[in-house]
Amino acid sequence: MAEDRPRSQATHVFLLEANPLVVSAITSLFAEQEDLSLARISDRGTDLITATEDGIDLAVIAWDLADMKAVDVLRRLRAKNSSIRSVIFSSNREPSALRQAVRLGARGYCYQQDDINIFFTTVRAVAAGHICIPYIDLASVNDTPLAALNARERELLDILSRGWTNQQIANRIGMSENTVKYYLKNIYEKLNVRNRSMAVALWTREVQN
C-alpha cells in the first residue's frame, strides 16, 4: 500500500467563499484529503489578490464574493501575472460565464450543484497542471472581433481607448504619425468598424468582459 502524501507536500489551497455554510462543508471535506490542504479562507477577492503567493498553489474561487465577482479576481490576478492557478466554484450555469472565466485564465471550473467528487477531481487536475472544465467549444472562447488583431494592434487600441491623439500615440511607441494612421486603418478594417469610437467601444466591451 502506497504511503500517504505528507501534509507538508500537499497542494495548498486558498478558498474564496462568502457563504459560511459552504465554507464549513468544504473545510470538513478538505480535512479528509491527504493530498490537499486549506491554507487560507476568505470571503474577499482582494485578500487573494494582495496575498503573498508563497505557500499558495491554487485558489478555489466562488462566483460571488463579498467584494467582487470571480471574474474580477481573475482579471486582477492576470494583470499582476500571478502564478496561482484558479478553479472557479460557480453557482452560475450560464455558458457565457464559463467562457468568460476561461478567457480570463481559469484553469478549472465546476458547479456548486455537482457531485463533490467532480469538485475534487477538478482541483486535483488543476493542481497537476491540467485544465479541467465542463464541455465547451474551446474554439468559441476567443471568438471575439478582437481575436483577429495582433499584439501591436491590440497595444495601439488599448492606448487609443485612453483618448490619446495619433501624435501622442506615435510619440509613446516610437513610430511616425503616418504609421499610426496606417495601423489604425488596418484595425478598423479587421474589426469592420468605421472609426475610432466604434473600435474603442469594441475594445472596452472585451476588457470589461
MODELLER restraints for C-alpha pairs under 7 A, 6 or more apart:
rsr = mdl.restraints
at = mdl.atoms
rsr.add(forms.Gaussian(group=physical.xy_distance, feature=features.Distance(at['CA:4:A'], at['CA:34:A']), mean=6.53, stdev=0.5))
rsr.add(forms.Gaussian(group=physical.xy_distance, feature=features.Distance(at['CA:5:A'], at['CA:34:A']), mean=6.21, stdev=0.5))
rsr.add(forms.Gaussian(group=physical.xy_distance, feature=features.Distance(at['CA:5:A'], at['CA:35:A']), mean=5.86, stdev=0.5))
rsr.add(forms.Gaussian(group=physical.xy_distance, feature=features.Distance(at['CA:7:A'], at['CA:34:A']), mean=6.41, stdev=0.5))
rsr.add(forms.Gaussian(group=physical.xy_distance, feature=features.Distance(at['CA:7:A'], at['CA:35:A']), mean=6.69, stdev=0.5))
rsr.add(forms.Gaussian(group=physical.xy_distance, feature=features.Distance(at['CA:10:A'], at['CA:35:A']), mean=4.50, stdev=0.5))
rsr.add(forms.Gaussian(group=physical.xy_distance, feature=features.Distance(at['CA:10:A'], at['CA:36:A']), mean=5.00, stdev=0.5))
rsr.add(forms.Gaussian(group=physical.xy_distance, feature=features.Distance(at['CA:10:A'], at['CA:37:A']), mean=5.99, stdev=0.5))
rsr.add(forms.Gaussian(group=physical.xy_distance, feature=features.Distance(at['CA:11:A'], at['CA:35:A']), mean=6.23, stdev=0.5))
rsr.add(forms.Gaussian(group=physical.xy_distance, feature=features.Distance(at['CA:11:A'], at['CA:36:A']), mean=4.87, stdev=0.5))
rsr.add(forms.Gaussian(group=physical.xy_distance, feature=features.Distance(at['CA:11:A'], at['CA:37:A']), mean=6.00, stdev=0.5))
rsr.add(forms.Gaussian(group=physical.xy_distance, feature=features.Distance(at['CA:11:A'], at['CA:57:A']), mean=6.05, stdev=0.5))
rsr.add(forms.Gaussian(group=physical.xy_distance, feature=features.Distance(at['CA:11:A'], at['CA:127:A']), mean=6.89, stdev=0.5))
rsr.add(forms.Gaussian(group=physical.xy_distance, feature=features.Distance(at['CA:12:A'], at['CA:36:A']), mean=6.26, stdev=0.5))
rsr.add(forms.Gaussian(group=physical.xy_distance, feature=features.Distance(at['CA:12:A'], at['CA:37:A']), mean=4.95, stdev=0.5))
rsr.add(forms.Gaussian(group=physical.xy_distance, feature=features.Distance(at['CA:12:A'], at['CA:38:A']), mean=5.85, stdev=0.5))
rsr.add(forms.Gaussian(group=physical.xy_distance, feature=features.Distance(at['CA:12:A'], at['CA:39:A']), mean=5.38, stdev=0.5))
rsr.add(forms.Gaussian(group=physical.xy_distance, feature=features.Distance(at['CA:12:A'], at['CA:55:A']), mean=6.46, stdev=0.5))
rsr.add(forms.Gaussian(group=physical.xy_distance, feature=features.Distance(at['CA:12:A'], at['CA:56:A']), mean=5.23, stdev=0.5))
rsr.add(forms.Gaussian(group=physical.xy_distance, feature=features.Distance(at['CA:12:A'], at['CA:57:A']), mean=5.23, stdev=0.5))
rsr.add(forms.Gaussian(group=physical.xy_distance, feature=features.Distance(at['CA:12:A'], at['CA:58:A']), mean=6.50, stdev=0.5))
rsr.add(forms.Gaussian(group=physical.xy_distance, feature=features.Distance(at['CA:13:A'], at['CA:37:A']), mean=5.98, stdev=0.5))
rsr.add(forms.Gaussian(group=physical.xy_distance, feature=features.Distance(at['CA:13:A'], at['CA:38:A']), mean=4.85, stdev=0.5))
rsr.add(forms.Gaussian(group=physical.xy_distance, feature=features.Distance(at['CA:13:A'], at['CA:39:A']), mean=5.38, stdev=0.5))
rsr.add(forms.Gaussian(group=physical.xy_distance, feature=features.Distance(at['CA:13:A'], at['CA:40:A']), mean=6.89, stdev=0.5))
rsr.add(forms.Gaussian(group=physical.xy_distance, feature=features.Distance(at['CA:13:A'], at['CA:56:A']), mean=5.94, stdev=0.5))
rsr.add(forms.Gaussian(group=physical.xy_distance, feature=features.Distance(at['CA:13:A'], at['CA:57:A']), mean=6.04, stdev=0.5))
rsr.add(forms.Gaussian(group=physical.xy_distance, feature=features.Distance(at['CA:13:A'], at['CA:58:A']), mean=4.94, stdev=0.5))
rsr.add(forms.Gaussian(group=physical.xy_distance, feature=features.Distance(at['CA:13:A'], at['CA:59:A']), mean=5.51, stdev=0.5))
rsr.add(forms.Gaussian(group=physical.xy_distance, feature=features.Distance(at['CA:13:A'], at['CA:60:A']), mean=7.00, stdev=0.5))
rsr.add(forms.Gaussian(group=physical.xy_distance, feature=features.Distance(at['CA:14:A'], at['CA:38:A']), mean=6.18, stdev=0.5))
rsr.add(forms.Gaussian(group=physical.xy_distance, feature=features.Distance(at['CA:14:A'], at['CA:39:A']), mean=5.63, stdev=0.5))
rsr.add(forms.Gaussian(group=physical.xy_distance, feature=features.Distance(at['CA:14:A'], at['CA:40:A']), mean=4.75, stdev=0.5))
rsr.add(forms.Gaussian(group=physical.xy_distance, feature=features.Distance(at['CA:14:A'], at['CA:41:A']), mean=5.81, stdev=0.5))
rsr.add(forms.Gaussian(group=physical.xy_distance, feature=features.Distance(at['CA:14:A'], at['CA:56:A']), mean=6.44, stdev=0.5))
rsr.add(forms.Gaussian(group=physical.xy_distance, feature=features.Distance(at['CA:14:A'], at['CA:58:A']), mean=6.32, stdev=0.5))
rsr.add(forms.Gaussian(group=physical.xy_distance, feature=features.Distance(at['CA:14:A'], at['CA:59:A']), mean=4.64, stdev=0.5))
rsr.add(forms.Gaussian(group=physical.xy_distance, feature=features.Distance(at['CA:14:A'], at['CA:60:A']), mean=6.23, stdev=0.5))
rsr.add(forms.Gaussian(group=physical.xy_distance, feature=features.Distance(at['CA:15:A'], at['CA:40:A']), mean=6.23, stdev=0.5))
rsr.add(forms.Gaussian(group=physical.xy_distance, feature=features.Distance(at['CA:15:A'], at['CA:41:A']), mean=4.72, stdev=0.5))
rsr.add(forms.Gaussian(group=physical.xy_distance, feature=features.Distance(at['CA:15:A'], at['CA:42:A']), mean=6.40, stdev=0.5))
rsr.add(forms.Gaussian(group=physical.xy_distance, feature=features.Distance(at['CA:15:A'], at['CA:59:A']), mean=5.89, stdev=0.5))
rsr.add(forms.Gaussian(group=physical.xy_distance, feature=features.Distance(at['CA:15:A'], at['CA:60:A']), mean=4.92, stdev=0.5))
rsr.add(forms.Gaussian(group=physical.xy_distance, feature=features.Distance(at['CA:15:A'], at['CA:61:A']), mean=6.29, stdev=0.5))
rsr.add(forms.Gaussian(group=physical.xy_distance, feature=features.Distance(at['CA:16:A'], at['CA:41:A']), mean=5.93, stdev=0.5))
rsr.add(forms.Gaussian(group=physical.xy_distance, feature=features.Distance(at['CA:16:A'], at['CA:42:A']), mean=5.02, stdev=0.5))
rsr.add(forms.Gaussian(group=physical.xy_distance, feature=features.Distance(at['CA:16:A'], at['CA:43:A']), mean=5.25, stdev=0.5))
rsr.add(forms.Gaussian(group=physical.xy_distance, feature=features.Distance(at['CA:16:A'], at['CA:44:A']), mean=6.63, stdev=0.5))
rsr.add(forms.Gaussian(group=physical.xy_distance, feature=features.Distance(at['CA:16:A'], at['CA:45:A']), mean=6.84, stdev=0.5))
rsr.add(forms.Gaussian(group=physical.xy_distance, feature=features.Distance(at['CA:16:A'], at['CA:60:A']), mean=6.04, stdev=0.5))
rsr.add(forms.Gaussian(group=physical.xy_distance, feature=features.Distance(at['CA:16:A'], at['CA:61:A']), mean=4.78, stdev=0.5))
rsr.add(forms.Gaussian(group=physical.xy_distance, feature=features.Distance(at['CA:16:A'], at['CA:62:A']), mean=5.93, stdev=0.5))
rsr.add(forms.Gaussian(group=physical.xy_distance, feature=features.Distance(at['CA:17:A'], at['CA:23:A']), mean=6.38, stdev=0.5))
rsr.add(forms.Gaussian(group=physical.xy_distance, feature=features.Distance(at['CA:17:A'], at['CA:42:A']), mean=6.34, stdev=0.5))
rsr.add(forms.Gaussian(group=physical.xy_distance, feature=features.Distance(at['CA:17:A'], at['CA:43:A']), mean=4.83, stdev=0.5))
rsr.add(forms.Gaussian(group=physical.xy_distance, feature=features.Distance(at['CA:17:A'], at['CA:61:A']), mean=6.55, stdev=0.5))
rsr.add(forms.Gaussian(group=physical.xy_distance, feature=features.Distance(at['CA:17:A'], at['CA:62:A']), mean=5.21, stdev=0.5))
rsr.add(forms.Gaussian(group=physical.xy_distance, feature=features.Distance(at['CA:17:A'], at['CA:65:A']), mean=6.22, stdev=0.5))
rsr.add(forms.Gaussian(group=physical.xy_distance, feature=features.Distance(at['CA:18:A'], at['CA:43:A']), mean=4.34, stdev=0.5))
rsr.add(forms.Gaussian(group=physical.xy_distance, feature=features.Distance(at['CA:18:A'], at['CA:65:A']), mean=5.30, stdev=0.5))
rsr.add(forms.Gaussian(group=physical.xy_distance, feature=features.Distance(at['CA:18:A'], at['CA:66:A']), mean=5.98, stdev=0.5))
rsr.add(forms.Gaussian(group=physical.xy_distance, feature=features.Distance(at['CA:30:A'], at['CA:36:A']), mean=6.57, stdev=0.5))
rsr.add(forms.Gaussian(group=physical.xy_distance, feature=features.Distance(at['CA:30:A'], at['CA:37:A']), mean=6.46, stdev=0.5))
rsr.add(forms.Gaussian(group=physical.xy_distance, feature=features.Distance(at['CA:30:A'], at['CA:38:A']), mean=6.79, stdev=0.5))
rsr.add(forms.Gaussian(group=physical.xy_distance, feature=features.Distance(at['CA:39:A'], at['CA:56:A']), mean=6.93, stdev=0.5))
rsr.add(forms.Gaussian(group=physical.xy_distance, feature=features.Distance(at['CA:43:A'], at['CA:65:A']), mean=5.67, stdev=0.5))
rsr.add(forms.Gaussian(group=physical.xy_distance, feature=features.Distance(at['CA:43:A'], at['CA:66:A']), mean=5.64, stdev=0.5))
rsr.add(forms.Gaussian(group=physical.xy_distance, feature=features.Distance(at['CA:44:A'], at['CA:65:A']), mean=5.78, stdev=0.5))
rsr.add(forms.Gaussian(group=physical.xy_distance, feature=features.Distance(at['CA:44:A'], at['CA:66:A']), mean=5.36, stdev=0.5))
rsr.add(forms.Gaussian(group=physical.xy_distance, feature=features.Distance(at['CA:44:A'], at['CA:67:A']), mean=5.55, stdev=0.5))
rsr.add(forms.Gaussian(group=physical.xy_distance, feature=features.Distance(at['CA:45:A'], at['CA:65:A']), mean=6.67, stdev=0.5))
rsr.add(forms.Gaussian(group=physical.xy_distance, feature=features.Distance(at['CA:45:A'], at['CA:67:A']), mean=6.49, stdev=0.5))
rsr.add(forms.Gaussian(group=physical.xy_distance, feature=features.Distance(at['CA:45:A'], at['CA:68:A']), mean=6.37, stdev=0.5))
rsr.add(forms.Gaussian(group=physical.xy_distance, feature=features.Distance(at['CA:45:A'], at['CA:73:A']), mean=5.75, stdev=0.5))
rsr.add(forms.Gaussian(group=physical.xy_distance, feature=features.Distance(at['CA:49:A'], at['CA:76:A']), mean=6.94, stdev=0.5))
rsr.add(forms.Gaussian(group=physical.xy_distance, feature=features.Distance(at['CA:49:A'], at['CA:77:A']), mean=6.19, stdev=0.5))
rsr.add(forms.Gaussian(group=physical.xy_distance, feature=features.Distance(at['CA:56:A'], at['CA:84:A']), mean=6.98, stdev=0.5))
rsr.add(forms.Gaussian(group=physical.xy_distance, feature=features.Distance(at['CA:57:A'], at['CA:84:A']), mean=5.75, stdev=0.5))
rsr.add(forms.Gaussian(group=physical.xy_distance, feature=features.Distance(at['CA:57:A'], at['CA:85:A']), mean=6.73, stdev=0.5))
rsr.add(forms.Gaussian(group=physical.xy_distance, feature=features.Distance(at['CA:58:A'], at['CA:84:A']), mean=5.37, stdev=0.5))
rsr.add(forms.Gaussian(group=physical.xy_distance, feature=features.Distance(at['CA:58:A'], at['CA:85:A']), mean=4.76, stdev=0.5))
rsr.add(forms.Gaussian(group=physical.xy_distance, feature=features.Distance(at['CA:58:A'], at['CA:86:A']), mean=5.78, stdev=0.5))
rsr.add(forms.Gaussian(group=physical.xy_distance, feature=features.Distance(at['CA:58:A'], at['CA:127:A']), mean=6.69, stdev=0.5))
rsr.add(forms.Gaussian(group=physical.xy_distance, feature=features.Distance(at['CA:59:A'], at['CA:84:A']), mean=6.73, stdev=0.5))
rsr.add(forms.Gaussian(group=physical.xy_distance, feature=features.Distance(at['CA:59:A'], at['CA:85:A']), mean=6.20, stdev=0.5))
rsr.add(forms.Gaussian(group=physical.xy_distance, feature=features.Distance(at['CA:59:A'], at['CA:86:A']), mean=4.82, stdev=0.5))
rsr.add(forms.Gaussian(group=physical.xy_distance, feature=features.Distance(at['CA:59:A'], at['CA:87:A']), mean=6.12, stdev=0.5))
rsr.add(forms.Gaussian(group=physical.xy_distance, feature=features.Distance(at['CA:60:A'], at['CA:86:A']), mean=6.00, stdev=0.5))
rsr.add(forms.Gaussian(group=physical.xy_distance, feature=features.Distance(at['CA:60:A'], at['CA:87:A']), mean=4.77, stdev=0.5))
rsr.add(forms.Gaussian(group=physical.xy_distance, feature=features.Distance(at['CA:60:A'], at['CA:88:A']), mean=5.85, stdev=0.5))
rsr.add(forms.Gaussian(group=physical.xy_distance, feature=features.Distance(at['CA:60:A'], at['CA:89:A']), mean=6.37, stdev=0.5))
rsr.add(forms.Gaussian(group=physical.xy_distance, feature=features.Distance(at['CA:61:A'], at['CA:70:A']), mean=6.18, stdev=0.5))
rsr.add(forms.Gaussian(group=physical.xy_distance, feature=features.Distance(at['CA:61:A'], at['CA:87:A']), mean=6.12, stdev=0.5))
rsr.add(forms.Gaussian(group=physical.xy_distance, feature=features.Distance(at['CA:61:A'], at['CA:88:A']), mean=4.87, stdev=0.5))
rsr.add(forms.Gaussian(group=physical.xy_distance, feature=features.Distance(at['CA:61:A'], at['CA:89:A']), mean=5.63, stdev=0.5))
rsr.add(forms.Gaussian(group=physical.xy_distance, feature=features.Distance(at['CA:62:A'], at['CA:70:A']), mean=6.28, stdev=0.5))
rsr.add(forms.Gaussian(group=physical.xy_distance, feature=features.Distance(at['CA:62:A'], at['CA:88:A']), mean=5.95, stdev=0.5))
rsr.add(forms.Gaussian(group=physical.xy_distance, feature=features.Distance(at['CA:62:A'], at['CA:89:A']), mean=4.72, stdev=0.5))
rsr.add(forms.Gaussian(group=physical.xy_distance, feature=features.Distance(at['CA:62:A'], at['CA:90:A']), mean=5.56, stdev=0.5))
rsr.add(forms.Gaussian(group=physical.xy_distance, feature=features.Distance(at['CA:63:A'], at['CA:69:A']), mean=5.73, stdev=0.5))
rsr.add(forms.Gaussian(group=physical.xy_distance, feature=features.Distance(at['CA:63:A'], at['CA:70:A']), mean=4.74, stdev=0.5))
rsr.add(forms.Gaussian(group=physical.xy_distance, feature=features.Distance(at['CA:63:A'], at['CA:88:A']), mean=6.77, stdev=0.5))
rsr.add(forms.Gaussian(group=physical.xy_distance, feature=features.Distance(at['CA:63:A'], at['CA:89:A']), mean=6.42, stdev=0.5))
rsr.add(forms.Gaussian(group=physical.xy_distance, feature=features.Distance(at['CA:63:A'], at['CA:90:A']), mean=4.89, stdev=0.5))
rsr.add(forms.Gaussian(group=physical.xy_distance, feature=features.Distance(at['CA:63:A'], at['CA:91:A']), mean=6.32, stdev=0.5))
rsr.add(forms.Gaussian(group=physical.xy_distance, feature=features.Distance(at['CA:64:A'], at['CA:70:A']), mean=6.27, stdev=0.5))
rsr.add(forms.Gaussian(group=physical.xy_distance, feature=features.Distance(at['CA:71:A'], at['CA:101:A']), mean=6.02, stdev=0.5))
rsr.add(forms.Gaussian(group=physical.xy_distance, feature=features.Distance(at['CA:74:A'], at['CA:104:A']), mean=5.90, stdev=0.5))
rsr.add(forms.Gaussian(group=physical.xy_distance, feature=features.Distance(at['CA:74:A'], at['CA:105:A']), mean=6.68, stdev=0.5))
rsr.add(forms.Gaussian(group=physical.xy_distance, feature=features.Distance(at['CA:75:A'], at['CA:104:A']), mean=6.05, stdev=0.5))
rsr.add(forms.Gaussian(group=physical.xy_distance, feature=features.Distance(at['CA:85:A'], at['CA:107:A']), mean=6.38, stdev=0.5))
rsr.add(forms.Gaussian(group=physical.xy_distance, feature=features.Distance(at['CA:86:A'], at['CA:106:A']), mean=5.14, stdev=0.5))
rsr.add(forms.Gaussian(group=physical.xy_distance, feature=features.Distance(at['CA:86:A'], at['CA:107:A']), mean=5.61, stdev=0.5))
rsr.add(forms.Gaussian(group=physical.xy_distance, feature=features.Distance(at['CA:86:A'], at['CA:108:A']), mean=6.43, stdev=0.5))
rsr.add(forms.Gaussian(group=physical.xy_distance, feature=features.Distance(at['CA:87:A'], at['CA:106:A']), mean=6.00, stdev=0.5))
rsr.add(forms.Gaussian(group=physical.xy_distance, feature=features.Distance(at['CA:87:A'], at['CA:107:A']), mean=5.92, stdev=0.5))
rsr.add(forms.Gaussian(group=physical.xy_distance, feature=features.Distance(at['CA:87:A'], at['CA:108:A']), mean=4.25, stdev=0.5))
rsr.add(forms.Gaussian(group=physical.xy_distance, feature=features.Distance(at['CA:87:A'], at['CA:109:A']), mean=5.43, stdev=0.5))
rsr.add(forms.Gaussian(group=physical.xy_distance, feature=features.Distance(at['CA:87:A'], at['CA:123:A']), mean=6.77, stdev=0.5))
rsr.add(forms.Gaussian(group=physical.xy_distance, feature=features.Distance(at['CA:88:A'], at['CA:106:A']), mean=6.82, stdev=0.5))
rsr.add(forms.Gaussian(group=physical.xy_distance, feature=features.Distance(at['CA:88:A'], at['CA:108:A']), mean=6.13, stdev=0.5))
rsr.add(forms.Gaussian(group=physical.xy_distance, feature=features.Distance(at['CA:88:A'], at['CA:109:A']), mean=4.68, stdev=0.5))
rsr.add(forms.Gaussian(group=physical.xy_distance, feature=features.Distance(at['CA:88:A'], at['CA:110:A']), mean=6.34, stdev=0.5))
rsr.add(forms.Gaussian(group=physical.xy_distance, feature=features.Distance(at['CA:89:A'], at['CA:109:A']), mean=6.18, stdev=0.5))
rsr.add(forms.Gaussian(group=physical.xy_distance, feature=features.Distance(at['CA:89:A'], at['CA:110:A']), mean=5.30, stdev=0.5))
rsr.add(forms.Gaussian(group=physical.xy_distance, feature=features.Distance(at['CA:89:A'], at['CA:111:A']), mean=5.63, stdev=0.5))
rsr.add(forms.Gaussian(group=physical.xy_distance, feature=features.Distance(at['CA:89:A'], at['CA:112:A']), mean=6.07, stdev=0.5))
rsr.add(forms.Gaussian(group=physical.xy_distance, feature=features.Distance(at['CA:90:A'], at['CA:110:A']), mean=6.17, stdev=0.5))
rsr.add(forms.Gaussian(group=physical.xy_distance, feature=features.Distance(at['CA:90:A'], at['CA:111:A']), mean=4.76, stdev=0.5))
rsr.add(forms.Gaussian(group=physical.xy_distance, feature=features.Distance(at['CA:90:A'], at['CA:112:A']), mean=5.71, stdev=0.5))
rsr.add(forms.Gaussian(group=physical.xy_distance, feature=features.Distance(at['CA:91:A'], at['CA:111:A']), mean=5.88, stdev=0.5))
rsr.add(forms.Gaussian(group=physical.xy_distance, feature=features.Distance(at['CA:91:A'], at['CA:112:A']), mean=5.60, stdev=0.5))
rsr.add(forms.Gaussian(group=physical.xy_distance, feature=features.Distance(at['CA:99:A'], at['CA:141:A']), mean=5.45, stdev=0.5))
rsr.add(forms.Gaussian(group=physical.xy_distance, feature=features.Distance(at['CA:100:A'], at['CA:209:A']), mean=6.62, stdev=0.5))
rsr.add(forms.Gaussian(group=physical.xy_distance, feature=features.Distance(at['CA:103:A'], at['CA:141:A']), mean=6.16, stdev=0.5))
rsr.add(forms.Gaussian(group=physical.xy_distance, feature=features.Distance(at['CA:103:A'], at['CA:142:A']), mean=6.88, stdev=0.5))
rsr.add(forms.Gaussian(group=physical.xy_distance, feature=features.Distance(at['CA:107:A'], at['CA:126:A']), mean=6.13, stdev=0.5))
rsr.add(forms.Gaussian(group=physical.xy_distance, feature=features.Distance(at['CA:107:A'], at['CA:131:A']), mean=4.81, stdev=0.5))
rsr.add(forms.Gaussian(group=physical.xy_distance, feature=features.Distance(at['CA:107:A'], at['CA:132:A']), mean=6.36, stdev=0.5))
rsr.add(forms.Gaussian(group=physical.xy_distance, feature=features.Distance(at['CA:108:A'], at['CA:122:A']), mean=6.09, stdev=0.5))
rsr.add(forms.Gaussian(group=physical.xy_distance, feature=features.Distance(at['CA:108:A'], at['CA:126:A']), mean=6.16, stdev=0.5))
rsr.add(forms.Gaussian(group=physical.xy_distance, feature=features.Distance(at['CA:108:A'], at['CA:131:A']), mean=5.74, stdev=0.5))
rsr.add(forms.Gaussian(group=physical.xy_distance, feature=features.Distance(at['CA:108:A'], at['CA:132:A']), mean=4.66, stdev=0.5))
rsr.add(forms.Gaussian(group=physical.xy_distance, feature=features.Distance(at['CA:108:A'], at['CA:133:A']), mean=5.18, stdev=0.5))
rsr.add(forms.Gaussian(group=physical.xy_distance, feature=features.Distance(at['CA:109:A'], at['CA:132:A']), mean=6.62, stdev=0.5))
rsr.add(forms.Gaussian(group=physical.xy_distance, feature=features.Distance(at['CA:109:A'], at['CA:133:A']), mean=4.81, stdev=0.5))
rsr.add(forms.Gaussian(group=physical.xy_distance, feature=features.Distance(at['CA:109:A'], at['CA:134:A']), mean=6.83, stdev=0.5))
rsr.add(forms.Gaussian(group=physical.xy_distance, feature=features.Distance(at['CA:110:A'], at['CA:119:A']), mean=6.27, stdev=0.5))
rsr.add(forms.Gaussian(group=physical.xy_distance, feature=features.Distance(at['CA:110:A'], at['CA:133:A']), mean=6.68, stdev=0.5))
rsr.add(forms.Gaussian(group=physical.xy_distance, feature=features.Distance(at['CA:110:A'], at['CA:134:A']), mean=7.00, stdev=0.5))
rsr.add(forms.Gaussian(group=physical.xy_distance, feature=features.Distance(at['CA:122:A'], at['CA:132:A']), mean=5.62, stdev=0.5))
rsr.add(forms.Gaussian(group=physical.xy_distance, feature=features.Distance(at['CA:125:A'], at['CA:131:A']), mean=6.89, stdev=0.5))
rsr.add(forms.Gaussian(group=physical.xy_distance, feature=features.Distance(at['CA:125:A'], at['CA:132:A']), mean=6.36, stdev=0.5))
rsr.add(forms.Gaussian(group=physical.xy_distance, feature=features.Distance(at['CA:126:A'], at['CA:132:A']), mean=6.49, stdev=0.5))
rsr.add(forms.Gaussian(group=physical.xy_distance, feature=features.Distance(at['CA:145:A'], at['CA:191:A']), mean=5.86, stdev=0.5))
rsr.add(forms.Gaussian(group=physical.xy_distance, feature=features.Distance(at['CA:146:A'], at['CA:191:A']), mean=6.83, stdev=0.5))
rsr.add(forms.Gaussian(group=physical.xy_distance, feature=features.Distance(at['CA:148:A'], at['CA:190:A']), mean=6.71, stdev=0.5))
rsr.add(forms.Gaussian(group=physical.xy_distance, feature=features.Distance(at['CA:153:A'], at['CA:183:A']), mean=6.94, stdev=0.5))
rsr.add(forms.Gaussian(group=physical.xy_distance, feature=features.Distance(at['CA:153:A'], at['CA:187:A']), mean=6.65, stdev=0.5))
rsr.add(forms.Gaussian(group=physical.xy_distance, feature=features.Distance(at['CA:157:A'], at['CA:200:A']), mean=6.90, stdev=0.5))
rsr.add(forms.Gaussian(group=physical.xy_distance, feature=features.Distance(at['CA:161:A'], at['CA:200:A']), mean=5.29, stdev=0.5))
rsr.add(forms.Gaussian(group=physical.xy_distance, feature=features.Distance(at['CA:166:A'], at['CA:177:A']), mean=5.98, stdev=0.5))
rsr.add(forms.Gaussian(group=physical.xy_distance, feature=features.Distance(at['CA:166:A'], at['CA:180:A']), mean=6.43, stdev=0.5))
rsr.add(forms.Gaussian(group=physical.xy_distance, feature=features.Distance(at['CA:167:A'], at['CA:177:A']), mean=5.46, stdev=0.5))
rsr.add(forms.Gaussian(group=physical.xy_distance, feature=features.Distance(at['CA:170:A'], at['CA:176:A']), mean=5.49, stdev=0.5))
rsr.add(forms.Gaussian(group=physical.xy_distance, feature=features.Distance(at['CA:170:A'], at['CA:177:A']), mean=5.31, stdev=0.5))
rsr.add(forms.Gaussian(group=physical.xy_distance, feature=features.Distance(at['CA:170:A'], at['CA:180:A']), mean=6.23, stdev=0.5))
rsr.add(forms.Gaussian(group=physical.xy_distance, feature=features.Distance(at['CA:188:A'], at['CA:194:A']), mean=6.24, stdev=0.5))
rsr.add(forms.Gaussian(group=physical.xy_distance, feature=features.Distance(at['CA:188:A'], at['CA:195:A']), mean=6.65, stdev=0.5))
rsr.add(forms.Gaussian(group=physical.xy_distance, feature=features.Distance(at['CA:188:A'], at['CA:199:A']), mean=6.62, stdev=0.5))
rsr.add(forms.Gaussian(group=physical.xy_distance, feature=features.Distance(at['CA:193:A'], at['CA:199:A']), mean=6.31, stdev=0.5))
